Amino acid sequence: MDSGMIGKIDKAKRYAEQRERFLFKKFEVAFRGDNSNHYVIFDDGTFKCDCDFFRTHRRCGHTMALEILLKDMLPEIKDA
């Protein structure tokens, strides 16, 4: 491996440890729940999940788990 690539790998590791560098704007996630799989979308501060609980509460265990996982890397969450 060349020295340029070694430097890039080291830089990537440093970046990965600095969560404040990242701000997710939009993503889609296939979520393996305990009872079934779900599909979660995040777009411009708004979560959407295909589970029944989300439809009535606008939040669910799947979206909250992603909020915890991506703490400090999401913009302010908006109500749908």
N, C-alpha and C positions, 0 to 999 in steps of 0.2 A: 504494500500500500504506500502511495506516495505521501510526502510530508504535507502537501496541500490538503489532501483528504483527511489526514489525521487532525489537522488544525480545524477543519470543518466539523468533524465529529465532536471534538472537544467543545467547540462553540455551541453546537446543538445541545449538548448535555447541559451547559450553563444556561442556555435559553430555557430548556425544559424545567429547570429548577426555579425559574423566575416567572411565576404564574401571572404576575401583573402585566407581562408583555402580551398576553393573549386576551382577545375579546371576541367571543363567538357571536356572530350576527345571524347565522342561519345553518341549521343542520337537521338531518333525519336520522332516527335511531330505531333499530329493531330491538325491542326490549323483551327478554325472556322472563316473564313473570312466573310466579309459583303455580298458577292455575292455567295460564295460557300466554301466548305471545302477544305483544302489543306493538303498535307503531306510534312513535312520538315525533312530532315536528316542532322545531323552534325556529321562529322567524321574526326578526325585528322586535325582540322583547316579549313575544307571545308564545306560550306553549300550547300545543294541541295533542291530545292523546285519544286513541280510539276506544278506551275502556269506558264502561258504563258509569263508573264513579266520576270520571272527569266531566262527562256530559252534564251532570247535575251540580258539580261543585267547582268546576274550572281549575281544579288542582287534583292531583292523585298521587299515590305512592310512587308511580313511575316518574312523573315530572319532578316531584320533590327529591327523589334520589339523584336525578340529574343536576338539580340545583346544588345539592350537597357536593356531588362529585366535581362540578365545575365552579365551585365557590370562587368568587372574585374574578371569574373569567366570562361572566354574562353581564349584559347591560341590565338596567333596572327592569324587573319583570312587570309587564302590563297585564291587566285583567282582559280577558278575551271579550 
